[in-house]
Amino acid sequence: MPGLNRNQMAWRAAQDIADGTVVNLGIGIPVLASDHLPAGRDVFFQSENGVIGVGPAAAPSDADTDLVDAGSRTITLRSGATIVDSTASFAMIRGGHIDVTILGAFEVASNGDFANWDSRIPDKGPLVGGAMDLAVGAREVWAIMEHNTRAGAPRLLERCALPLTAVRCVRRVFTDIAVVDVTDAGFVVRELLAEISVEQLRARTGAPFTLAADFRPLVVPPLAA
Protein backbone atom coordinates (compact mmCIF):
# COMPACT_ATOMS: atom_id res chain seq x y z
CA MET A 1 0.00 0.00 0.00
CA PRO A 2 1.65 3.31 -1.06
CA GLY A 3 2.52 5.88 1.55
CA LEU A 4 4.08 9.32 1.50
CA ASN A 5 7.12 9.88 -0.67
CA ARG A 6 10.37 11.39 0.66
CA ASN A 7 9.42 15.01 0.01
CA GLN A 8 6.00 14.55 1.58
CA MET A 9 7.58 13.04 4.70
CA ALA A 10 10.03 15.95 4.89
CA TRP A 11 7.19 18.43 4.31
CA ARG A 12 5.20 16.97 7.19
CA ALA A 13 8.18 17.18 9.56
CA ALA A 14 8.89 20.78 8.51
CA GLN A 15 5.38 21.85 9.54
CA ASP A 16 6.21 21.04 13.19
CA ILE A 17 9.40 23.13 13.33
CA ALA A 18 8.76 26.08 15.62
CA ASP A 19 9.55 29.67 14.74
CA GLY A 20 12.84 30.96 16.15
CA THR A 21 14.54 27.58 16.57
CA VAL A 22 17.91 26.15 15.55
CA VAL A 23 17.43 22.83 13.80
CA ASN A 24 19.95 20.24 12.62
CA LEU A 25 18.98 18.05 9.66
CA GLY A 26 20.51 14.63 9.14
CA ILE A 27 21.45 13.22 5.75
CA GLY A 28 18.81 11.58 3.57
CA ILE A 29 15.17 12.56 3.96
CA PRO A 30 15.76 15.02 6.85
CA VAL A 31 17.79 17.51 4.77
CA LEU A 32 14.76 17.90 2.48
CA ALA A 33 12.88 19.60 5.34
CA SER A 34 14.69 22.89 4.66
CA ASP A 35 12.90 22.99 1.27
CA HIS A 36 9.46 22.83 2.89
CA LEU A 37 9.57 25.23 5.83
CA PRO A 38 6.31 27.23 5.98
CA ALA A 39 6.64 30.79 4.67
CA GLY A 40 7.41 33.40 7.30
CA ARG A 41 8.90 30.97 9.81
CA ASP A 42 12.33 32.12 11.00
CA VAL A 43 14.52 29.05 11.51
CA PHE A 44 18.28 28.52 11.38
CA PHE A 45 19.14 25.12 9.92
CA GLN A 46 22.50 23.89 11.12
CA SER A 47 24.50 21.36 9.12
CA GLU A 48 27.18 19.46 11.02
CA ASN A 49 29.80 20.16 8.33
CA GLY A 50 29.77 23.77 9.53
CA VAL A 51 26.91 25.65 7.89
CA ILE A 52 24.62 27.64 10.17
CA GLY A 53 21.75 29.04 8.15
CA VAL A 54 21.10 26.45 5.42
CA GLY A 55 18.50 27.62 2.90
CA PRO A 56 16.60 25.58 0.31
CA ALA A 57 18.54 23.38 -2.10
CA ALA A 58 20.33 25.34 -4.84
CA ALA A 59 18.89 25.35 -8.34
CA PRO A 60 21.21 23.55 -10.78
CA SER A 61 22.05 26.85 -12.50
CA ASP A 62 23.07 28.46 -9.18
CA ALA A 63 24.79 25.50 -7.53
CA ASP A 64 28.17 26.13 -5.91
CA THR A 65 29.89 22.77 -5.43
CA ASP A 66 31.89 24.21 -2.51
CA LEU A 67 28.65 25.01 -0.65
CA VAL A 68 27.09 21.73 0.46
CA ASP A 69 25.31 20.31 3.48
CA ALA A 70 26.24 17.18 5.46
CA GLY A 71 24.69 15.05 2.72
CA SER A 72 26.77 16.74 -0.01
CA ARG A 73 23.66 18.42 -1.41
CA THR A 74 24.37 21.83 -2.96
CA ILE A 75 22.53 24.41 -0.90
CA THR A 76 21.72 28.09 -0.58
CA LEU A 77 22.26 30.28 2.48
CA ARG A 78 19.62 32.29 4.31
CA SER A 79 20.19 35.88 5.44
CA GLY A 80 22.50 35.90 8.45
CA ALA A 81 24.07 32.54 7.66
CA THR A 82 27.64 31.78 8.69
CA ILE A 83 30.25 29.11 7.97
CA VAL A 84 32.33 27.62 10.80
CA ASP A 85 34.87 24.83 11.07
CA SER A 86 34.04 21.34 12.30
CA THR A 87 35.35 22.07 15.80
CA ALA A 88 32.94 24.96 16.26
CA SER A 89 30.11 23.05 14.62
CA PHE A 90 30.45 20.08 16.98
CA ALA A 91 30.96 22.39 19.95
CA MET A 92 27.57 23.84 19.04
CA ILE A 93 26.06 20.34 18.90
CA ARG A 94 27.72 18.96 22.04
CA GLY A 95 27.17 22.19 23.94
CA GLY A 96 23.40 21.88 23.78
CA HIS A 97 22.76 24.72 21.33
CA ILE A 98 20.56 22.75 18.91
CA ASP A 99 16.83 22.92 19.63
CA VAL A 100 15.78 20.02 17.43
CA THR A 101 17.63 17.44 15.35
CA ILE A 102 15.77 15.48 12.69
CA LEU A 103 17.51 12.22 11.87
CA GLY A 104 16.91 9.25 9.65
CA ALA A 105 16.47 5.95 11.48
CA PHE A 106 16.35 2.20 10.90
CA GLU A 107 14.41 1.45 14.10
CA VAL A 108 12.79 3.36 16.97
CA ALA A 109 11.71 1.72 20.22
CA SER A 110 8.73 2.67 22.34
CA ASN A 111 11.05 3.97 25.06
CA GLY A 112 12.79 6.37 22.65
CA ASP A 113 15.85 4.26 21.87
CA PHE A 114 16.82 4.36 18.21
CA ALA A 115 19.23 2.80 15.72
CA ASN A 116 20.48 4.50 12.58
CA TRP A 117 24.11 3.58 11.93
CA ASP A 118 24.34 -0.16 11.27
CA SER A 119 21.56 -1.89 9.36
CA ARG A 120 23.53 -5.16 9.26
CA ILE A 121 22.77 -5.50 5.57
CA PRO A 122 25.55 -7.30 3.66
CA ASP A 123 27.64 -4.95 1.50
CA LYS A 124 26.29 -1.92 3.40
CA GLY A 125 28.83 -1.29 6.10
CA PRO A 126 28.18 0.67 9.31
CA LEU A 127 28.22 4.45 8.91
CA VAL A 128 29.05 6.39 12.06
CA GLY A 129 28.53 10.12 11.55
CA GLY A 130 27.45 12.84 13.93
CA ALA A 131 24.15 11.24 14.91
CA MET A 132 25.38 10.02 18.29
CA ASP A 133 26.51 13.51 19.26
CA LEU A 134 23.29 15.04 17.97
CA ALA A 135 21.08 12.51 19.72
CA VAL A 136 22.52 13.34 23.13
CA GLY A 137 23.29 17.03 22.48
CA ALA A 138 20.06 18.33 20.93
CA ARG A 139 17.20 19.36 23.16
CA GLU A 140 14.75 17.29 21.11
CA VAL A 141 15.22 14.40 18.66
CA TRP A 142 12.80 13.57 15.85
CA ALA A 143 13.17 10.62 13.49
CA ILE A 144 12.05 10.10 9.88
CA MET A 145 11.84 6.62 8.39
CA GLU A 146 9.67 4.26 6.38
CA HIS A 147 7.16 2.57 8.67
CA ASN A 148 8.30 -0.86 7.49
CA THR A 149 11.33 -2.44 5.86
CA ARG A 150 11.22 -3.53 2.23
CA ALA A 151 10.46 -7.01 3.54
CA GLY A 152 7.52 -5.64 5.53
CA ALA A 153 9.05 -5.88 9.00
CA PRO A 154 8.11 -3.11 11.47
CA ARG A 155 10.57 -0.37 12.32
CA LEU A 156 8.60 0.85 15.35
CA LEU A 157 9.40 -1.75 17.99
CA GLU A 158 9.21 -2.52 21.69
CA ARG A 159 13.00 -2.89 21.66
CA CYS A 160 15.46 -2.14 18.88
CA ALA A 161 17.19 -5.17 17.40
CA LEU A 162 19.96 -3.21 15.67
CA PRO A 163 22.92 -1.54 17.44
CA LEU A 164 21.72 1.61 19.17
CA THR A 165 22.70 5.13 18.26
CA ALA A 166 21.37 6.56 21.53
CA VAL A 167 18.91 5.68 24.26
CA ARG A 168 15.61 7.24 25.33
CA CYS A 169 15.93 10.34 23.19
CA VAL A 170 13.44 10.22 20.28
CA ARG A 171 10.29 12.23 20.93
CA ARG A 172 8.50 12.20 17.54
CA VAL A 173 8.59 9.90 14.51
CA PHE A 174 7.44 10.77 10.99
CA THR A 175 6.84 7.72 8.81
CA ASP A 176 5.34 7.31 5.36
CA ILE A 177 1.95 6.53 6.91
CA ALA A 178 1.80 8.13 10.37
CA VAL A 179 3.06 10.70 12.85
CA VAL A 180 3.86 9.09 16.20
CA ASP A 181 4.96 10.58 19.51
CA VAL A 182 7.20 8.64 21.89
CA THR A 183 5.97 9.21 25.44
CA ASP A 184 6.58 7.77 28.88
CA ALA A 185 3.56 5.55 28.17
CA GLY A 186 4.93 4.36 24.80
CA PHE A 187 3.87 5.19 21.24
CA VAL A 188 1.00 7.64 20.77
CA VAL A 189 -0.25 7.95 17.19
CA ARG A 190 -1.15 11.54 16.33
CA GLU A 191 -1.89 11.26 12.60
CA LEU A 192 -2.56 8.42 10.17
CA LEU A 193 -3.14 8.32 6.41
CA ALA A 194 -6.84 8.02 5.68
CA GLU A 195 -6.18 5.02 3.43
CA ILE A 196 -4.77 3.07 6.41
CA SER A 197 -7.05 1.70 9.13
CA VAL A 198 -6.00 1.56 12.76
CA GLU A 199 -6.09 -2.24 12.50
CA GLN A 200 -3.72 -2.15 9.51
CA LEU A 201 -1.43 0.21 11.41
CA ARG A 202 -1.41 -2.18 14.36
CA ALA A 203 -0.42 -5.04 12.04
CA ARG A 204 2.44 -2.96 10.63
CA THR A 205 3.77 -1.78 14.03
CA GLY A 206 5.94 -3.88 16.31
CA ALA A 207 4.81 -2.39 19.63
CA PRO A 208 1.55 -1.39 21.30
CA PHE A 209 0.30 2.14 20.72
CA THR A 210 -2.55 4.40 21.70
CA LEU A 211 -4.29 7.12 19.72
CA ALA A 212 -3.83 10.76 20.69
CA ALA A 213 -6.81 12.62 22.07
CA ASP A 214 -6.69 14.83 18.97
CA PHE A 215 -5.94 11.93 16.59
CA ARG A 216 -6.57 13.05 13.01
CA PRO A 217 -5.87 12.14 9.37
CA LEU A 218 -2.36 12.70 8.02
CA VAL A 219 -2.81 15.16 5.15
CA VAL A 220 0.02 16.42 2.94
CA PRO A 221 0.11 18.24 -0.43
CA PRO A 222 0.97 16.43 -3.66
CA LEU A 223 4.75 16.67 -4.07
CA ALA A 224 7.13 15.00 -6.48
CA ALA A 225 9.28 12.28 -4.94
Secondary structure, 3 states (H helix, E strand, C coil): CCCCCHHHHHHHHHHCCCCCCEEEECCCHHHHHHHCCCCCCCCEEEECCCEEEEEEECCHHHCCCCCECCCCCEEEEEEEEEECCHHHHHHHHHCCCCCEEEEECCEEECCCCEECCCCCECCECCCCCCHHHHHHHCCEEEEECCCECCCCCECEECCCCCCCCECCCEEEEECCCEEEEEECCEEEEEEECCCCCHHHHHHCCECCEEEEEEEEECCCCCCCC
